[in-house]
Amino acid sequence: MNLDIDFRPKTFEEFIGNKNVVKDIQTLLKVGDMPHIMLVGPPGCGKTTLELLIASYYLGKQVSIGTSTGIADFLVINASDERGIDTVRDVMAEFARTRSETVINGIRLKRVVAVREADSLTKEAQHALRDIIERYEDRCEFIFTLNHIEGIKEPALISRCYVGFLKRPNTQECAEFFANCARKIGVFLQTKEMVIKIAEFYKGDLRHMLTDCLEVLRGLDKTHEENGKMYHITTKEDLWKIYQSSNKSVAQRIFESQNHRETFFEILKTESFDLREFLEEYYDLLGNKSLPVSKAFAKVDSRLRDKCSEVVQMNFLFSLLEK
């Protein structure tokens, strides 16, 4: 997150949206017989934030993005970068087999492994991970976060977890969250309607609301005084400029370009985005909904779920569309 303030909630009560999932997790934690946890949902819905809250509960100390790598009993693995069986055997297994040295009220803590982008793990790595979970579940808890449940090819992993399906917060929840964050960094929005418009534009993606929009708003030089404090003031014209310049989705930018294939691969080199979400939005933007086109999108989506090459599949799709 580019902002110098971490707006992530520090308690379960402060978490935005998905109240049923949060309530289930709190209940399981209080009972004390907690299964491993798998959090599934689109980017920006709060999976990493909820993972950090759960880890904080287990470890008895506040865990945040900035401090997570410095805590002895907390291991973070990003499976999109380290997806192979060697990472599971050499890194996760070594960490999981070592007992925590921390004892609180006579009870030895469990260690925590957070596996982010877990649907990127290879099938072989998932199989090896199942064995590690079974062997060391008395000393280590696993928290998985992922975008798509179909990416888990090892059914035994799912059966050993509480699976929470998260969705993005609704417009009202996003608007309240954004307004609070804006005030904290000195951004004043003229009307409540403007806040609602921002929330609607980002469709519940809290991460991009902050990193894309709030960062730009803070850079405006107009000021407003309220209760002795100076705020950057934001008008409807300011918002329109932001939306026009930097906040179009990847699908919109490619659809409006002269060469869809070329623009796509240029963006793929420099930006991180969910390719299957892109396909869905790109398909909606295309006017052609013929059977061959629909089948092509369905085939590419299926192959991506099976971990086929993104470059090969997208070249296949663009070649068909160009015909």
Rosetta blueprint (number, residue, H / E / L):
1 M L
2 N L
3 L L
4 D L
5 I L
6 D L
7 F L
8 R L
9 P L
10 K L
11 T L
12 F H
13 E H
14 E H
15 F L
16 I L
17 G L
18 N L
19 K H
20 N H
21 V H
22 V H
23 K H
24 D H
25 I H
26 Q H
27 T H
28 L H
29 L H
30 K H
31 V H
32 G L
33 D L
34 M L
35 P L
36 H E
37 I E
38 M E
39 L E
40 V E
41 G L
42 P L
43 P L
44 G L
45 C L
46 G L
47 K H
48 T H
49 T H
50 L H
51 E H
52 L H
53 L H
54 I H
55 A H
56 S H
57 Y H
58 Y H
59 L H
60 G L
61 K L
62 Q L
63 V L
64 S L
65 I L
66 G L
67 T L
68 S H
69 T H
70 G H
71 I L
72 A L
73 D L
74 F E
75 L E
76 V E
77 I E
78 N E
79 A L
80 S L
81 D L
82 E L
83 R L
84 G L
85 I H
86 D H
87 T H
88 V H
89 R H
90 D H
91 V H
92 M H
93 A H
94 E H
95 F H
96 A H
97 R H
98 T L
99 R L
100 S L
101 E L
102 T L
103 V E
104 I E
105 N L
106 G L
107 I E
108 R E
109 L L
110 K L
111 R E
112 V E
113 V E
114 A E
115 V E
116 R E
117 E L
118 A H
119 D H
120 S H
121 L L
122 T L
123 K H
124 E H
125 A H
126 Q H
127 H H
128 A H
129 L H
130 R H
131 D H
132 I H
133 I H
134 E H
135 R H
136 Y H
137 E L
138 D L
139 R L
140 C E
141 E E
142 F E
143 I E
144 F E
145 T E
146 L E
147 N L
148 H L
149 I H
150 E H
151 G H
152 I L
153 K L
154 E L
155 P H
156 A H
157 L H
158 I H
159 S H
160 R L
161 C E
162 Y E
163 V E
164 G E
165 F E
166 L L
167 K L
168 R L
169 P L
170 N L
171 T H
172 Q H
173 E H
174 C H
175 A H
176 E H
177 F H
178 F H
179 A H
180 N H
181 C H
182 A H
183 R H
184 K H
185 I L
186 G L
187 V E
188 F E
189 L E
190 Q L
191 T L
192 K H
193 E H
194 M H
195 V H
196 I H
197 K H
198 I H
199 A H
200 E H
201 F H
202 Y H
203 K L
204 G L
205 D L
206 L H
207 R H
208 H H
209 M H
210 L H
211 T H
212 D H
213 C H
214 L H
215 E H
216 V H
217 L H
218 R H
219 G L
220 L L
221 D L
222 K L
223 T E
224 H E
225 E E
226 E E
227 N L
228 G L
229 K E
230 M E
231 Y E
232 H E
233 I E
234 T E
235 T L
236 K H
237 E H
238 D H
239 L H
240 W H
241 K H
242 I H
243 Y H
244 Q H
245 S H
246 S L
247 N L
248 K L
249 S L
250 V H
251 A H
252 Q H
253 R H
254 I H
255 F H
256 E L
257 S L
258 Q L
259 N L
260 H H
261 R H
262 E H
263 T H
264 F H
265 F H
266 E H
267 I H
268 L H
269 K H
270 T H
271 E L
272 S L
273 F L
274 D L
275 L H
276 R H
277 E H
278 F H
279 L H
280 E H
281 E H
282 Y H
283 Y H
284 D H
285 L H
286 L L
287 G L
288 N L
289 K L
290 S L
291 L H
292 P H
293 V H
294 S H
295 K H
296 A H
297 F H
298 A H
299 K H
300 V H
301 D H
302 S H
303 R H
304 L H
305 R H
306 D L
307 K L
308 C L
309 S L
310 E H
311 V H
312 V H
313 Q H
314 M H
315 N H
316 F H
317 L H
318 F H
319 S H
320 L H
321 L H
322 E H
323 K L
